[in-house]
Amino acid sequence: MRYQLRRFQIQNYISSFQKYDADKSGDIDGDEIARVFQDLGLHLDETEINDILADVDVDGSGSVGLDEFV
């Protein structure tokens, strides 16, 4: 199912992505994903982080790009 996002929603995703892309590489890696979840009050172990990456890393880069994040 495809969802249509409103402009403000897209901007919120972009802002959040940029916040967690600490090294400004244009991708969010495992350590940066861990930070996202820590800020949500969830402390995930390395296996859980790797499982999340495997689920959302569509292009197989080992990290999450903006398009995968949204």
C-alpha distances in whole Angstrom, upper triangle without the diagonal:
4,7,10,13,16,19,21,18,18,21,21,19,21,24,23,23,26,28,27,28,31,33,31,30,26,25,25,27,27,30,28,25,28,29,25,25,29,29,26,29,28,30,28,31,30,29,26,25,25,23,20,21,20,17,16,18,16,20,22,24,25,24,21,21,19,16,15,17,14
4,7,10,13,16,18,15,14,18,18,16,19,22,21,21,24,26,25,26,29,31,29,28,24,23,23,25,26,29,27,24,27,28,24,25,29,28,26,29,28,30,29,31,31,29,27,26,26,23,21,21,21,18,16,18,16,19,22,23,24,23,19,19,17,14,14,15,12
4,6,10,13,14,11,12,15,16,14,17,19,19,19,22,24,24,24,28,30,27,27,24,23,23,25,26,29,26,23,26,27,23,24,27,26,24,27,27,29,28,31,31,30,27,26,26,24,21,22,22,19,17,19,18,20,23,25,25,23,20,19,16,14,14,14,11
4,7,10,12,10,10,13,14,13,15,18,19,19,21,23,24,24,28,30,27,27,23,23,23,26,28,30,27,25,28,28,24,25,29,27,25,29,29,31,30,33,33,32,29,28,29,27,24,24,25,22,19,21,20,22,25,26,27,24,21,19,16,14,15,15,11
4,7,8,6,6,10,11,10,12,15,15,16,18,20,21,22,25,27,24,25,21,21,21,25,26,28,24,23,26,25,21,23,26,24,23,26,26,29,29,32,31,31,28,26,28,26,23,23,24,21,19,21,20,22,25,25,26,23,19,18,14,13,14,13,10
4,6,5,6,9,10,11,13,14,16,17,19,20,22,23,26,28,25,26,22,23,23,27,28,29,26,24,27,26,23,25,27,25,24,28,28,31,31,34,34,34,31,29,30,29,26,26,27,25,22,24,23,25,28,28,29,25,22,20,16,15,17,16,12
4,5,5,6,9,10,11,12,14,15,16,18,20,21,24,26,23,24,20,21,22,26,28,29,25,24,27,26,22,25,27,25,24,28,29,31,31,34,34,35,32,29,31,30,26,26,28,26,22,24,24,25,28,27,28,25,21,19,15,15,17,16,12
4,5,5,6,9,10,10,12,14,15,16,19,20,22,25,22,24,20,21,21,25,27,27,24,23,25,24,20,23,25,22,21,25,26,29,30,33,33,34,30,28,30,30,26,26,28,26,23,24,25,26,29,28,28,25,21,19,16,16,18,16,13
4,5,5,6,9,10,11,12,14,15,17,18,21,24,21,22,19,19,19,23,24,25,21,20,23,21,18,20,22,20,19,23,24,26,27,30,30,30,27,25,27,26,22,23,25,22,19,21,22,23,26,25,26,22,19,17,14,14,15,13,10
4,5,5,6,9,10,10,12,14,16,16,20,21,19,20,16,17,17,21,23,24,20,19,22,21,18,20,23,20,20,24,24,27,26,29,29,29,27,24,26,25,21,21,23,21,18,19,19,21,23,23,23,20,16,14,10,11,13,11,8
4,5,5,6,9,10,10,12,14,15,18,20,17,19,16,17,17,21,23,23,20,19,22,20,17,20,22,20,20,24,24,27,27,30,29,31,28,25,27,27,23,23,25,23,20,21,22,23,25,24,24,21,17,15,11,13,15,12,10
4,5,5,6,9,10,11,13,14,17,19,17,19,16,17,16,20,21,21,18,17,19,18,14,17,19,16,16,20,21,23,24,27,27,28,25,23,25,25,21,21,24,22,19,20,21,23,25,24,24,20,17,15,12,13,15,12,10
4,5,5,6,9,10,11,12,15,17,15,16,13,13,13,16,18,19,15,14,17,16,13,15,18,16,15,19,20,22,22,24,24,25,22,20,22,22,18,18,20,18,15,17,18,19,21,20,20,16,13,12,8,10,11,8,6
4,5,5,6,9,10,10,13,15,13,14,11,12,12,16,18,19,15,15,18,16,14,17,19,17,18,21,22,23,23,26,25,26,24,21,23,23,19,18,21,20,16,17,18,19,21,19,20,16,13,11,7,10,11,9,8
4,5,5,6,9,10,12,15,12,15,12,13,13,17,19,18,14,15,17,15,13,16,18,15,16,20,21,22,23,26,25,27,25,22,24,24,21,20,23,22,19,20,21,22,24,22,21,18,15,13,10,13,14,11,11
4,5,5,6,9,11,14,12,14,12,12,11,14,16,15,12,12,14,12,9,12,14,12,13,16,17,19,19,22,22,24,21,18,20,21,17,17,20,19,16,17,19,21,22,20,19,16,13,12,10,13,13,9,10
4,5,5,6,9,12,10,11,9,8,8,11,13,14,10,10,13,12,10,13,15,13,14,18,18,19,19,21,21,22,20,17,18,19,16,15,18,17,14,15,17,17,18,17,16,12,10,9,7,10,10,7,9
4,5,5,7,10,7,10,8,9,9,12,15,14,11,12,15,13,12,15,16,15,17,20,20,21,21,23,22,24,23,19,21,22,19,18,21,21,17,17,19,20,21,18,18,14,12,11,9,12,13,11,12
4,6,7,10,9,12,11,11,10,13,15,13,10,11,13,10,9,13,14,12,14,17,18,19,19,22,21,24,22,18,21,22,19,18,22,21,18,19,21,22,23,20,19,15,14,13,12,15,16,12,14
4,5,9,9,11,10,9,7,9,11,10,6,8,10,7,7,10,11,10,12,15,15,16,16,18,18,20,18,15,17,19,16,15,18,18,16,16,19,20,20,17,16,12,11,11,11,14,14,11,13
4,6,5,7,7,6,5,8,11,10,7,9,12,10,10,14,14,14,16,19,18,18,18,20,18,21,19,16,17,19,16,15,18,19,16,15,18,18,18,15,14,11,10,10,10,13,13,11,14
4,6,8,9,9,8,10,12,10,7,10,12,10,11,14,14,14,17,19,19,18,19,20,19,21,20,17,19,21,19,17,21,21,19,18,21,21,21,18,16,13,13,13,13,17,17,15,17
4,5,8,9,9,10,12,11,9,12,14,13,14,17,18,17,20,22,22,21,21,21,20,22,22,18,19,22,20,18,21,22,20,18,21,20,20,16,15,13,13,13,14,18,18,16,19
4,6,8,9,11,14,13,11,14,16,15,15,19,19,19,21,24,23,23,23,24,22,24,24,20,21,23,21,18,21,22,19,18,20,19,19,16,16,13,13,11,12,15,16,15,17
4,5,8,9,13,13,11,14,16,16,16,19,21,20,23,25,24,24,23,23,21,23,23,19,19,22,19,16,19,21,18,16,18,16,16,13,13,10,11,9,11,14,15,14,17
4,7,10,13,14,12,13,17,16,16,19,20,20,22,25,24,24,23,24,22,23,22,19,19,21,18,15,18,19,15,14,15,14,15,12,13,10,9,6,7,10,12,11,13
4,6,10,11,9,10,14,14,13,16,18,18,20,22,21,21,20,20,18,20,19,15,15,17,15,12,14,15,12,10,13,12,12,9,9,6,5,5,7,10,9,9,12
4,7,8,6,6,10,10,10,13,14,15,16,19,17,17,16,17,15,17,16,12,12,15,12,10,13,14,11,10,13,13,13,10,9,5,5,6,8,11,10,9,12
4,6,5,6,9,10,11,13,14,16,17,19,17,16,14,14,12,14,13,10,10,13,11,8,12,13,11,10,14,13,12,10,7,5,6,9,12,14,12,11,15
4,5,5,6,9,10,11,12,14,16,17,14,13,11,11,8,10,10,6,7,10,9,7,10,12,12,11,15,15,13,12,8,7,9,12,14,16,14,13,17
4,5,5,6,9,10,10,13,15,15,14,12,11,11,9,12,12,8,10,13,12,11,14,16,15,14,18,19,17,15,12,10,11,14,16,19,16,15,18
4,5,5,7,9,10,11,13,14,13,13,12,13,12,15,13,10,12,14,12,11,15,16,14,14,17,18,17,15,12,9,10,12,13,16,14,12,16
4,5,5,7,9,10,11,13,11,11,10,11,11,12,11,7,10,11,9,8,12,13,11,12,15,17,16,14,12,9,9,11,13,15,13,10,14
4,5,5,6,9,10,11,9,7,7,8,9,11,9,7,10,12,10,10,14,15,14,15,18,20,18,17,14,12,12,15,16,19,16,14,17
4,5,5,6,9,10,9,9,10,12,12,15,13,10,14,15,13,13,17,17,16,17,21,22,21,19,16,14,14,16,16,19,17,14,17
4,6,5,7,9,9,10,10,13,14,16,13,11,14,15,12,13,16,16,14,16,19,21,20,19,17,14,12,14,14,17,15,12,14
4,5,5,6,5,7,7,11,12,14,11,9,13,13,11,13,16,15,15,17,20,22,21,20,18,15,14,17,17,19,16,14,16
4,5,5,5,5,8,11,13,15,13,11,15,16,14,16,19,19,18,20,23,25,24,23,20,18,17,20,20,22,20,17,19
4,5,7,9,11,15,16,18,16,14,18,19,16,17,21,20,19,21,24,26,25,24,22,19,18,19,19,21,20,16,18
4,6,9,11,14,17,18,15,14,18,18,15,17,20,19,18,21,24,26,26,25,22,20,18,20,19,21,19,16,17
4,7,10,13,16,17,15,14,18,18,16,19,22,21,20,23,26,28,27,27,24,22,21,23,23,25,22,19,21
4,6,10,13,14,11,11,15,15,13,16,18,18,18,20,24,26,25,24,21,20,19,22,22,24,21,18,20
4,7,10,12,10,10,13,14,13,15,18,18,19,20,24,26,24,24,20,19,19,22,23,25,22,19,22
4,7,8,6,6,10,10,10,12,15,15,16,18,21,23,21,21,18,17,17,20,22,23,20,18,21
4,6,5,6,9,10,11,13,14,16,17,18,22,23,21,21,17,17,18,21,23,25,21,20,23
4,5,5,6,9,10,10,12,14,16,16,19,21,18,17,14,14,16,19,22,23,20,19,23
4,5,5,6,9,10,10,12,15,15,18,20,17,17,14,15,16,20,22,23,20,19,23
4,5,5,6,9,10,11,13,14,17,19,17,18,14,14,15,19,21,21,18,17,20
4,5,5,6,9,10,11,12,15,17,15,15,11,11,12,16,18,19,15,14,18
4,5,5,6,9,10,10,13,15,12,13,9,10,12,15,18,19,15,15,19
4,5,5,6,9,10,13,15,13,14,11,12,13,16,18,19,15,15,18
4,5,5,6,8,11,14,13,13,11,10,10,14,15,15,12,11,14
4,5,5,5,9,11,9,10,7,7,7,11,13,14,10,11,14
4,6,6,8,10,8,10,8,9,10,13,16,15,11,13,16
4,6,7,11,10,12,11,11,10,13,15,14,10,11,13
4,6,9,9,11,10,9,7,9,11,10,6,8,10
4,6,5,7,7,6,6,8,11,10,7,9,12
4,6,8,9,9,8,9,11,10,7,10,12
4,6,8,9,9,9,12,10,9,12,14
4,6,8,9,10,14,13,11,14,16
4,5,8,9,12,13,11,13,16
4,7,10,13,14,12,13,17
4,7,10,11,9,10,14
4,7,8,6,6,10
4,6,5,6,9
4,5,5,6
4,5,5
4,6
4
